[in-house]
C-alpha cells in the first residue's frame, strides 16, 4: 500500500510540474498588455556570462503599453538594447541615456493568430506530458498488483 501511495504522490507532483510549466509558458505569450514577463526570454552578455535581463536592470510597467528598464550599471544600456533586438520578440527599444523604454505595439490579427497557435502547441505539450505521467503510473501500479 505504501508503494501505491508513493506512486500517486510522485505522479501528482509530476502533473503539477507540467501545469506550472504551462503557466510559465503562457506568461511569455504577449497578449497586448505590457508585462515584465514578456522579457523573460532575454539574456544579456554581462561580463562574459549570459544573464537574465531582470538581474541586470529594474523592470517596470508604468502603463499598459510601456515597459521601462533601468540598468543597474549605465554602461549596460547599449548591451541591453542589443540583447532585446537579438531576442527577436517584436519590440523596438528606445534608449534615452538613462533608461530603455519599450512601447508594446497593439496586436495585429495575424499576430493574434500566431499567439493562439503558440498557446495551443504549449497546451498540447502539457497534455502529452500529463498523459505520459498517468500512463507510467498506471503501468507501475499494474506491476505492483501482479507482484
Secondary structure, DSSP 8 states (H G I E B T S, - for coil): -HHHHHHHHHHHHHHHHHHHHHHHHHHHS--SS--GGGGTT-EEEETTEEEEGGGTEEEEEEETTEEEEEESSGGGHHHHHHHHHHHTSS--EEE-SS-EEEE-----HHHHHHHHHHHHHHHHHHHHHHHHHHHHHHHHHHHHHH-
